[in-house]
Amino acid sequence: MDQKIIGKFIAEQRKEKSYSQKQLAELLGISDKTISKWECGNGLPEVSLMLPLCEILKINVNELLSGKRLSEDNYQSKAEENLASLVKEKEYPKTYKMLMVWLVSFFAVALFFVYKMCVSDDLFWISKIMLSIILIMIDFLFLDIYRGEFVYWISYGPDYETAKAASSTQRKRYAWKYLRNFLIVSIVWGIYLCVCIPMQFVTKVDFFIYLILLFVGGISTIPIKFYEKNEKNKY
């Protein structure tokens, strides 16, 4: 199911029946902001509202979920496709394994910094290997979030119910924004390693560059929103 197509279809049918968003909302007993949210492709009607909405718009649920009028020839195939999509969305998983990976990564960074402060030797190779491993762990964390669409766990992300109600495409696009930023950080770190190893930069420089990269990577994720304020599907 494509929420944007469904939203556009709802808007078309509403206008065809000469209803304003406010009038349709009043008939359903909800706010006009909810109607706007549907029509912008930022959510689907709750199951309890689908039948009343279809009755008002003179369509059936299968047409609503398909986002278009259906002929008798493709009605059955679309019904099966929509049912499969609903089952998949219903089974959207909830897990805290990302939180555990994040905590392990944070704990590893903290231990390494403490260890570095307690020894006098310059850990030239160990620092580079350790910091690279931690950065790779962060990359795999966001890769796992992207593949599993666990966007509700991301900072500034939607709550679980909002993520569950959204489309798979929307969750993946949102997660990709985070994954992309930290992949860029990893690439820049790799370039730094190619320069610093021949130049024999001291370990302190590694920590300085590493912290800057993580800070920039984290700051760059702040503007990423699941829904824009204007309720257009830009994320």
C-alpha positions in Angstrom: 0.0 0.0 0.0 1.2 3.5 -0.9 0.0 6.1 1.6 0.6 8.9 -0.8 -1.6 7.3 -3.5 -4.3 6.4 -0.9 -4.2 10.0 0.4 -4.5 11.5 -3.1 -7.5 9.1 -3.7 -9.2 10.2 -0.5 -8.8 13.9 -1.5 -10.1 13.2 -5.0 -13.2 11.4 -3.7 -13.8 14.0 -1.0 -13.7 16.8 -3.6 -15.9 14.9 -6.0 -18.5 14.6 -3.2 -18.1 18.4 -2.5 -16.9 17.9 1.0 -14.4 20.2 2.7 -11.8 18.6 5.0 -13.7 20.0 8.0 -17.1 18.7 6.8 -15.7 15.2 6.2 -14.0 15.3 9.6 -17.2 16.3 11.3 -19.1 13.4 9.7 -16.4 11.0 11.0 -16.1 12.6 14.4 -12.4 13.5 14.1 -10.4 16.6 13.5 -9.7 18.1 10.1 -6.0 17.8 10.8 -6.4 14.0 10.7 -8.0 14.3 7.2 -5.2 16.5 6.1 -2.7 14.0 7.5 -4.3 11.2 5.4 -4.4 13.2 2.2 -0.8 14.2 2.6 0.2 10.5 2.8 1.3 10.8 6.4 -0.9 8.0 7.7 -3.8 5.7 7.1 -7.3 5.8 8.5 -7.8 3.6 11.5 -9.6 0.3 10.9 -12.6 1.6 12.8 -12.9 4.6 10.5 -12.4 2.8 7.2 -16.0 1.6 6.7 -17.6 4.9 7.7 -15.2 6.8 5.4 -15.9 4.4 2.5 -19.6 4.8 3.1 -19.4 8.6 2.9 -17.2 8.6 -0.2 -19.2 5.9 -1.9 -16.3 3.5 -2.3 -15.3 0.2 -0.8 -12.4 -0.7 1.5 -10.5 -2.5 -1.3 -10.6 0.6 -3.4 -9.6 2.8 -0.5 -6.5 0.6 0.2 -5.7 0.4 -3.5 -6.0 4.2 -4.0 -8.1 3.9 -7.1 -11.4 2.7 -8.5 -11.3 -1.1 -9.3 -12.9 -3.0 -12.1 -14.3 -6.5 -11.5 -11.3 -8.0 -13.3 -8.7 -6.8 -10.9 -10.8 -6.6 -7.7 -9.9 -10.0 -6.4 -6.1 -9.7 -7.0 -6.1 -6.3 -5.3 -8.0 -7.6 -2.4 -5.4 -10.3 -1.8 -2.6 -7.8 -2.2 -4.1 -5.4 0.2 -4.8 -8.1 2.8 -1.1 -9.2 2.6 0.0 -5.6 3.1 -2.2 -5.2 6.1 -0.9 -8.4 7.7 2.7 -7.2 7.1 2.1 -3.8 8.7 0.3 -5.5 11.6 3.4 -7.7 12.2 5.8 -4.7 12.3 8.2 -5.8 15.0 9.3 -4.0 18.2 12.8 -4.7 19.5 15.3 -3.1 21.8 18.4 -4.8 20.3 19.5 -1.4 18.8 19.6 0.1 22.3 21.8 -2.7 23.5 24.2 -2.2 20.6 24.3 1.5 21.2 25.0 1.0 24.9 27.8 -1.5 24.1 29.4 1.0 21.7 29.2 3.8 24.2 30.6 1.6 26.9 33.5 0.6 24.6 34.3 4.2 23.8 34.2 5.1 27.5 36.5 2.2 28.5 39.0 3.1 25.8 39.2 6.7 26.8 39.7 5.7 30.5 42.4 3.2 29.4 44.2 5.8 27.3 44.2 8.2 30.2 45.8 5.6 32.5 48.7 4.6 30.3 51.6 6.7 29.1 52.5 4.8 26.0 51.3 6.1 22.6 48.7 3.6 21.3 49.3 4.4 17.7 47.8 1.3 16.1 45.4 0.3 18.9 43.7 3.6 18.9 43.0 3.5 15.2 41.8 0.0 15.2 39.6 0.5 18.3 38.0 3.7 17.0 37.4 2.2 13.6 35.7 -0.8 15.2 33.4 1.4 17.2 32.5 3.5 14.2 31.8 0.3 12.2 29.5 -0.8 15.1 27.6 2.4 14.8 27.3 1.9 11.0 25.9 -1.6 11.5 23.5 -0.2 14.2 21.9 2.2 11.7 22.1 -0.4 8.9 20.0 -2.7 11.2 17.6 0.1 11.9 17.3 0.7 8.1 16.7 -3.0 7.2 14.3 -3.6 10.1 12.7 -0.1 9.8 13.1 0.3 13.6 12.9 4.1 13.2 10.9 4.6 16.4 14.1 4.0 18.4 16.1 6.8 16.6 16.5 10.1 18.5 13.8 12.6 17.3 12.1 9.7 15.6 8.4 8.7 15.7 6.9 6.7 18.5 6.3 3.0 17.9 2.6 3.4 17.0 3.3 6.2 14.5 6.1 4.1 12.9 3.8 1.1 12.7 1.1 3.1 11.0 3.5 4.6 8.4 4.4 2.8 5.2 7.5 0.7 4.8 8.9 3.1 2.2 8.5 6.0 4.5 10.3 4.3 7.4 13.2 3.2 5.2 13.6 6.7 3.7 13.8 8.2 7.2 16.3 5.5 8.4 18.4 6.0 5.3 19.0 9.6 6.2 20.7 8.6 9.4 22.6 5.7 7.9 23.8 7.9 5.0 25.2 10.5 7.4 27.2 8.0 9.4 28.5 6.2 6.3 29.8 9.5 5.2 31.5 9.9 8.6 33.1 6.5 8.1 34.4 7.4 4.7 35.9 10.6 6.0 37.5 8.6 8.8 38.9 6.1 6.3 40.4 9.0 4.3 41.9 10.4 7.5 43.5 7.0 8.3 45.1 6.9 4.8 46.7 10.3 5.6 47.6 9.9 9.3 49.3 6.5 9.1 52.1 7.5 6.7 52.4 10.9 8.5 52.6 9.1 11.9 50.1 11.4 13.6 50.0 11.1 17.4 47.0 9.4 19.1 45.7 12.6 20.5 45.0 13.8 16.9 43.0 10.6 16.3 40.7 11.4 19.3 40.3 15.0 18.2 39.4 14.1 14.6 37.1 11.2 15.8 35.2 13.4 18.2 34.7 16.1 15.6 33.4 13.5 13.0 30.9 12.0 15.5 29.8 15.4 16.6 29.2 16.6 13.0 27.5 13.3 12.2 25.2 13.6 15.2 24.4 17.3 14.6 23.6 16.6 10.9 20.8 14.2 12.0 18.9 16.9 14.1 17.1 18.5 11.1 15.8 15.0 10.0 12.1 14.8 10.7 9.7 11.9 10.2 6.9 14.3 9.3 7.5 17.9 8.1 5.6 20.6 9.9 3.7 21.4 6.8 2.6 17.8 6.7 4.1 17.2 3.3 5.9 13.9 2.8 9.4 15.3 2.7 12.0 13.6 4.9 
